[in-house]
């Protein structure tokens, strides 16, 4: 990806915010309603988005 350091930081932070928001919305709701398969999927999406954020920061 051909982006500068500030753009990379912004994209990484955006990925983290989206990860936390989806995890809070879907993960918490799934656990409360005992839908553990959805909670697991939400956790996997969270981990994937966090991994993306780390990869974006490592490029710089």
Buried (B, 14 or more C-beta within 10 A) or exposed (E): EEEEEEEBBEBBEBBBEBBBEBBEEBBEEBEEEEBEEBBEBBBEBBEEBBEBBEEBBEEE
